[in-house]
Amino acid sequence: MTDYAFRIVNVFAEERLAGNPLAVFEDGRGLDDAAMQALALQFNLSETTFVLPSTRASAHVRIFTPTFEMPFAGHPTLGSAHVVRSLMGSDEVTLEMRAGVIPVRAQGDVWTLEANAPRTRAVAASRDELAAMLGLAATDVGSAPLWVDTGSEQLVIPLTSVAAVRNCKPNAELMVRYGTVALPGGGSRAMAYVWAEVAPNGILARFFFPKYGAIIEDPGTGSACANLGGWLVATGASRPRTLNIAQGEAVGRRCRLGLTVDAAGAIFVSGRVIELGRGTITL
């Protein structure tokens, strides 16, 4: 029998019981893929991470949802960096992931990651089809929906108003039809990230994905925030630009994410991490 220490942290949190929760195992050595996947299902959070030694970075981090492993995700990156700092003592860490080595730095408990350069591709679905998928009118869908990949490819859909963001009622079957992307390690996932401007530097966003035939809403999605940065770069938006993104209000887990796209087009995502508790699992 072996004890494995873990921590529960809330990412993009401005208060203790807010943000997007994450379980981080401090030392994943001795756990095989099946055990990591089973532990992620046991916790049943959106993601669970496992810290491992790395020859390329401060640490190697593996990210599991309850059903599959991810190459990159934003709140697991920031939350894992917070734990790695506690273990190693540095405000600047690099995390080796399947998507590459991600640099992360802290100012206090606010962490910032630098995302990969974006790759984009056109969306095959029409505006009417995207609107039907979201339970909206076609006029609610803004210009230039794109598939964007800064580490995890996602469907980014601008909407024409904050009201449209709040009024989304996604259809799981249509999301599988129009919003599915292949995963690097095999399999596929479906999702949609919708957003609209609240103010010149403010965004309201929501992230949806189907699970067992129902629509799940993620409270705070750092990878999608990075992909919004990629959308800004791809569509020629003015830069440098810094945005404050509100997410999670519809599910009672308010998150605040920071997005900066610098003059050269580099993309940075930031958020506060709050440690909530620690424990051990015995296997």
Secondary structure as GFF3:
##gff-version 3
##sequence-region A 1 283
A	DSSP	beta_strand	3	11	.	.	.	ID=ss1
A	DSSP	beta_strand	20	25	.	.	.	ID=ss2
A	DSSP	alpha_helix	33	43	.	.	.	ID=ss3
A	DSSP	beta_strand	48	52	.	.	.	ID=ss4
A	DSSP	beta_strand	59	64	.	.	.	ID=ss5
A	DSSP	beta_strand	69	70	.	.	.	ID=ss6
A	DSSP	alpha_helix	74	88	.	.	.	ID=ss7
A	DSSP	beta_strand	92	97	.	.	.	ID=ss8
A	DSSP	beta_strand	100	107	.	.	.	ID=ss9
A	DSSP	beta_strand	110	114	.	.	.	ID=ss10
A	DSSP	beta_strand	119	122	.	.	.	ID=ss11
A	DSSP	alpha_helix	127	134	.	.	.	ID=ss12
A	DSSP	three_ten_helix	138	140	.	.	.	ID=ss13
A	DSSP	beta_strand	146	149	.	.	.	ID=ss14
A	DSSP	beta_strand	154	158	.	.	.	ID=ss15
A	DSSP	alpha_helix	162	167	.	.	.	ID=ss16
A	DSSP	alpha_helix	172	178	.	.	.	ID=ss17
A	DSSP	beta_strand	180	182	.	.	.	ID=ss18
A	DSSP	beta_strand	188	190	.	.	.	ID=ss19
A	DSSP	beta_strand	192	199	.	.	.	ID=ss20
A	DSSP	beta_strand	202	211	.	.	.	ID=ss21
A	DSSP	beta_strand	214	218	.	.	.	ID=ss22
A	DSSP	alpha_helix	222	234	.	.	.	ID=ss23
A	DSSP	beta_strand	241	247	.	.	.	ID=ss24
A	DSSP	three_ten_helix	249	251	.	.	.	ID=ss25
A	DSSP	beta_strand	255	261	.	.	.	ID=ss26
A	DSSP	beta_strand	267	282	.	.	.	ID=ss27
###
